[in-house]
Amino acid sequence: MKIYINGQLREKEDAMVSVFDHGLLYGDGVFEGIRVYGGRVFRLDDHLQRLAKSAESILLTLPMPLKKIEAAVLETVRANGLKDAYIRLLLTRGVGDLGLDMRKCKAGPCLIIIADRIELYPDAYYEKGLDLIVSTIRQRRSDQLSPGVKSLNYLPNVLARAEASRAGAQEAILLSTDGYVTECSGDNIFFIAEGAIVTPPVHIGILEGVTRKVVMELCRDRLGNPVVERLFTPFELYRAGEVFLTGSGAEIIPAVRIDGRTIGSGAAGPMTKKIIGLFRDYAASPASGTAVYEDAKR
Ligand SMILES: *Cc1c(COP(=O)(O)O)cnc(C)c1O
């Protein structure tokens, strides 16, 4: 496996960062998780735009223009000969001293691109659905660090996921400080009730997922059933006909139990299945991504 670090492609064994990198010392950095389908990097422009916004908001200057980062992403996938893959792009603050001061990170940010295969959940979960809990960990407030920043500072999410695992569930729902559903530890959330497709609005404090955006486009354009963005509590989720999660890693996955309550029929619902089908068709279409290889352009 070849990994991109600051302009070089290195073997996995030699792909290392300094112990003085503030990405390690403080979780000071941002990242992206991106899919590759059939030799095309899915919605690469959206991911790069979000990376730029995340970086800017934590006062991190991109080490090169976005066009060059795009070229580095394509080069890394190509170097590994992958057609279906998952890319992890990290931008850390870089090497500094042991203090918090980002001005000491003089070498500048460190750009890392890993292209690998993943299967986040076994196939069976896309039929039988996930078990969720409502976490005791709240979504961080926007006046701490905006949830819109895809930051390396992921400990609340990691602990929420651990809480789910301990309860025998696969994912955890994070509520806002006043009790509204925001998202899951690594995925956005949707529910369907009486034909309406509902998801929390951006202003409540969520990571604005690329998969969320694509699902909203597909519902509007292909189903003719625009997604409603509004606040809701777990109470509405418990009574929903269908619930599903979206994320680059998980793609679109049904949730069938929340805090021990069965959702709908207790298996993937018809609308969820339809949306999964639309998503897969879209991901297989040339318009959905940036070609890595010449022949994927056609
Ligand atoms: C990345 C992420 C998502 C999903 O975003 P996608 O762009 O669809 O992968 C949702 N929530 C959190 C906290 C995330 O980090």
PDBQT file of the ligand as one rigid body, heavy atoms in Angstrom, charges set to zero:
ROOT
HETATM    1  C1  LIG A 301     -18.098  12.599   8.206  1.00  0.00    +0.000 C 
HETATM    2  C2  LIG A 301     -19.220  12.674   9.145  1.00  0.00    +0.000 A 
HETATM    3  C3  LIG A 301     -20.563  12.481   8.747  1.00  0.00    +0.000 A 
HETATM    4  C4  LIG A 301     -20.957  12.048   7.351  1.00  0.00    +0.000 C 
HETATM    5  O1  LIG A 301     -20.496  12.881   6.324  1.00  0.00    +0.000 OA
HETATM    6  P1  LIG A 301     -20.262  12.317   4.844  1.00  0.00    +0.000 P 
HETATM    7  O2  LIG A 301     -19.697  13.475   4.109  1.00  0.00    +0.000 OA
HETATM    8  O3  LIG A 301     -21.573  11.887   4.330  1.00  0.00    +0.000 OA
HETATM    9  O4  LIG A 301     -19.301  11.184   4.971  1.00  0.00    +0.000 OA
HETATM   10  C5  LIG A 301     -21.548  12.677   9.703  1.00  0.00    +0.000 A 
HETATM   11  N1  LIG A 301     -21.258  13.001  10.968  1.00  0.00    +0.000 NA
HETATM   12  C6  LIG A 301     -19.984  13.161  11.382  1.00  0.00    +0.000 A 
HETATM   13  C7  LIG A 301     -19.737  13.520  12.805  1.00  0.00    +0.000 C 
HETATM   14  C8  LIG A 301     -18.930  13.003  10.492  1.00  0.00    +0.000 A 
HETATM   15  O5  LIG A 301     -17.674  13.154  10.920  1.00  0.00    +0.000 OA
ENDROOT
TORSDOF 0
